[in-house]
Amino acid sequence: MQRRDFLVGSAVAGTGLASALKAAGVEAQTVSGKGEMQMAFVQPPLPYPMDALKPFLSEEQIAFHYGKHHAAYFKNLNALTEGKPESAMSLRDVVIAAPAGPVFNNAAQAWNHSFYWACLKPQGGSPSGTLAAAIERDFGGLAKLRATMSEAAVKLFGSGWAWLAADKDGKLQVLALGNADTPLKHGLEPILTIDVWEHAYYIDYRNDRAKYVEGFWGHVDWDFAAQCFAQSKATA
């Protein structure tokens, strides 16, 4: 999955470009040449090999996280929505529209994880351009954003996500959201996320969430985050 493809597929749902959602692993049901019904929602491939984030995340850690946990959310969602109106919707639209319950939990976790993988790359860097300017404006610089988001991630009780998100005016904020919750449910556009469900790091870090969060910052794909920020302003 290319990061630009995920950005387009996730951010433009409902704007007439919904066909691009295929690149984000969100495919409408179709009938194959053999007459077999295909799944409505398809897990996107990782943007990199499973060993590409070492030593931050081991191949074993990613294999379990992506291959077991993330895959299960797609499998469960397809079972829950088979033959129902949601199966013809984009994944993003299902997340936004679904009430609390199993469909939302699995749809949001499928979407959140796809976004999380796209936020990472083997070699990180620093933000630039309009995103860097917005971080300076709203947090006082990258170091302060990093400290704020890391604290939100480490101190979040139980399972969940730390998010950097933008409102319709492009103002950035950090949110610590429990379980499957996502900025999409709060009228905000996701820019960056840290998965702090224990399954995201336990094989490599056991209960040392803080060490995992520290390592995250060395692998942020700031180009992807910048694209998400630009798209959030374009669709406001």
N, C-alpha and C positions, 0 to 999 in steps of 0.2 A: 504493500500500500504506500503510495507516495503521499507525503505530508500535504502537498497542495491539493491532491485529490480528496483527502479527508476533509480539509478545510472547506472546499467547495461543497462536498457532499453533505457536510453537517450544517453549514451555515446558511445555505440558500434554500433549504427545504421550504416548500410552500411558496416559492417566488417564481415558479415556472421553469426552474432548472432542476426539478426533482430527479430527472434521469441521471444526474451526476452522482446521486446517492449510491449508485452501484459501486463506485470507487470507494465508498466508505463502508462497504460490506452490507448494504441495505438494498436487497434486490426484491422486486415484486415477484409473486409466484408466477412461474411459467411452466409450460409443459414441454418436456424434452422430446427429442426425436423418437424416443422409445415409448412415449406416452406416459412417462413418469413425472409426478408432481415434484417440483423443486421447492426447497425451503424458502420461506418468505424473507427471512433475515439470515444473512451469511456472515460469519466472522471474517473480518479482513485479515490478510496475512500480515505478519510482523513487517515493519519497515526495514529490518536488518536481521542478520542471522542471530540465533539464540545465544551464541557465545560472544556477541559483539559488544556487550556492555561490561564485560569483565574488566577489573575485579569488583566494580560496583555491584553488579548482579551476576551471579553465576549462571551457567547454562541450565543447571538443575533448577535453580530458582525460577527462571523464566519459563522453563518447560512446564513446571507445575502451575505457575500463575497463568500463563497464556493457554497452555494446552489442556489444563484441567478446569480451573476456576472460570476463566473468561469463556471458554468453549461451552461450559455448562449453562451460562446465562443465555447464550444464543439457543441452545437446545431446549431449555425450559421455556423460553419465550415463544419459540415456534410451536411447541406443544400447547401452550396456553392460548395462542391466537389462531390456531388452525381453523379455517372455515369461518372466521370472525372478521368484522370490518377492519380490525387493526392490522390484519395480514396484508392489506392493500395500502397501508400507510407507510410513510418513511419512519425510520427508527426514531429520528429526532421528534417527529410529530407525535408518535406514540408516547415518548417520554413526557412531552409537554401536556398532552391531553389526558393521560391515564390518571385515575384517582389512586390514592394510597392502596397498596395491595400487591399481589403477586405479579401482575402484568407490569406495573410500574417498576417494582423492584428489579425484575429481570431485564426489562428494556433499558432502564437507567444504568444498570451495571454493565450491560453490553455496550452501551454508548460511552459511558465514563471510561471503561477500560480501553476502548479503541482510541479515545482521545489521549489517554495517559501514554500509551505506547508511542503515539505520534509526537508527544512532547519531549521524547528522549532521542539521543543519538550517541554514537560511540565517543565522539570528542565534542565537548561543549564549547561555549564561548561567552560572549557578552551581548546584551541587547544593543541595538543601534537605531538610528532614525527616529521616527515618531514615537515608537514604543519606548525607547530610552528617554525621550523627552517627557513622556507621560509618567514614567516611573519617577523621574526626578521631580516633576511637578507634584505628584500625589503622595510620594513616600520620602522624598529627599535623597533619592539615589538608590542604586542597586543593592548596596550593603544593607540599607534600612529595609528595603522590600524583602530581601533574603531573611533578615532577622525576624521580621513580622510574620512572614509566611511559614518559616521554620517553627516559630513558637506556636503558631496555630496548629501546625501538623503534629508536633510533639505532644502538645497539651490536650488535643482532642480526645475526649473520653470514649473508649471503646473503638468501634470501627467507623471509617469514614474517609473523607477527602479534604485536603486543604486546596483551595482554589484561588487563583488570581482571575478576576472577572472584570468586565467593563459594562457600565450602564449605557443607555442610549446616547448620552452626551460624551462618551469616551472616557469618563472618569473611572479610574481603577480602584478596586477594593479587594481585600483578602477576606475569604469566608472559610470557616471551619464547619463543614456540614457532615452530619452523621449518616451512617449506613449508605444508602444509594442516592441520597439527595444531591442535587446538581444545580448550578446557577440557572440552567434552563427553566427550572420551576419557579424562579424568582425574577424572571424578566431580564436576566443578565446574560451576557455572552462570555463563555469560558475562554480564557487566554492561556492558562497554564494550570496543571494540577499535580498534586502529590498524593498517591494512593497510600493511605495509612491503615488499610485493612491488614491484619497480621499476616494474611497469606501472601502479601506483597513482598515481605522481607524476612519471614521467620527462618527459612532454611539457611540464609546467609548471616542473619544478624540476631537470631533468637529474639529476645525481648528488647533489644537495644534499638528502639525506634529512632532515637536521636542520631545515632551513627548512620543509619540508613538515610535519614533526611539530609544529613550533611553531605553524604556521597551523591545524592540526587543533583545537587547544584553543579557538579562537574560534568553533567551529561545533558543539560537542558538544550533543546533545539530552539534557540532564540529566533531563528528564521521562521519556524512554524508559528511561534508565539506572535511574531510581528505580523504575519499573514492573518492570523486570527483577529488581532487588534484592528488591522486595516479593514477586514471584512465586517467586523462589528460596527464600524463607523459607516461603512458603505450601505449597510442594511438597516441602519437606525431609522 
